Amino acid sequence: MDLQTIFSIALRAVKANKMRSILTSLGIIIGVGAVIVMLAIGNGAQISIQNEMKTMGTNLIIIRSGVATYSGARGGGGSQPTMKAGDGEAIQEKIAKIKLAAPILDEVVQLVYGNANWSTSVTGTDNRHFEIKEWNLAYGRLFSGTDIKNAAKVAILGQTVVNELFGDVDPIGKTIRVKNIPFQVIGVLDKRGESGNGHDQDDAVFIPISTAQKKVMGTSFPDQVKFVMLQAVDAESTYTSQEEIRQLLRQRHNLGTNKDDDFIIMNLTQMMEMMENSTKIMTILLGSIASISLLVGGIGIMNIMLVSVTERTREIGIRMAIGAKTWDIRWQFLMEALVLSLIGGLVGILLGIIGVVLVSTFSSLQPIIAPVYIVIPFSFAGIVGLFFGFYPAYKASLLNPINALRYE
């Protein structure tokens, strides 16, 4: 018999026992649906991390001030002010693998424009900060060299601050008050949205680093910053450059061989890669757990097919008596198992898509279905059907035609 004929016979056999076929495929349906939902959740988490990396900037290293100790009590990171903007300049100049270095000095302050006011983070920095973060202007201009040199009272706003203070009014050229100090708005940044941890990145104001140091936030010593943001030429360089950075800073901070570092080096690329790897492992784990349902469904198919072989023993004997060969019988039952699996797989895909929609609607998770996450469980369902259908098909093909015809 050709495959088309075998497929038609298998389809008729499945239709003849609709309820039993549905119950037999239930394990496959649940398995395929569960695998799709689990993989989509993991994929969504990975994409969220990748987007977070893009908004933070790529190939990043953060250098913060060290930890201070007062009467035996150790403060948190940055409690001992030691970093200078000049440290970043020296790193960018002397370490070949470091592309950019941006100084950061920030503080949460109250902004006022007319009758409107808003509390937000004001960051003192320079244009390298926007270049590292790949954050473009919506309109206006960035800081000029003169702005930085003269500690000009100019500001660049995020979209949220514009909405809260100005509404529909064009903010360019308008004056806002930062700690009661007048600042002229010179630029508005593109909308970035929320970061992975839910922080509104557009709720921010940027002023020249020199202005922040001298006129707004004050410093314990000249040129002080909270931290320096570095961008390496590639991800590998974030690892290979750390020791060079450490040695250069120890030399600049006059630290002897017996003194601990008075700064903290954080490789954000490494942290993000660890998070991404953890998410990948969790995705594989969740997918593997969900795949157990497919195996259980395969066992269900094998059991029902064995029952079917017993029920249709006389039919098998008749087919053999009129010339059906061993492989014709095997293919007939293999095809039935495959049809049950594939029908279950198709229904499971629909169930998985509905599950993804429900998860994204009623939870904070944002699962994302990739085509491969549909192809893999569907293909696996077919393989499961063939694997668990082989033994019943093999058993059917070994029946003795005479005994089969006599079977009651």
VENRAWO-V685928 format. One line per field, one symbol per residue. phi: phi as a letter, one per 40 degrees, with the letter a starting at -180 (. if undefined). A space follows every 10 residues. Layout:
phi: ???
This chain:
phi: .ccccccccc ccccccbccc cccccdccdc cccccccccc cccccccccc cccccchbfc bbbbccbcbb fgccccdgcb cbcbccccdc cccbbcccca bbcbbbacbc bbafccaaca cbbcabccdc cccfbcccag bcccccdccc fccbabbccc cdcccbgccc ccgcbbbbfg bcbccbabcc cbgccccgcc cccabbbddc ccccbbbgac adgcbcabbb bccacccccc cccccdcccc cccfcccccc cbabbbcccc cccccccccc cccccccccc cdcccccccc cccccccccc cbdcdccccc cchccdcccc cccccccccd cccccccccc cccccccccc cbaccbcbcb dccccccccc cccccccccc cdcccccccc dccccccb
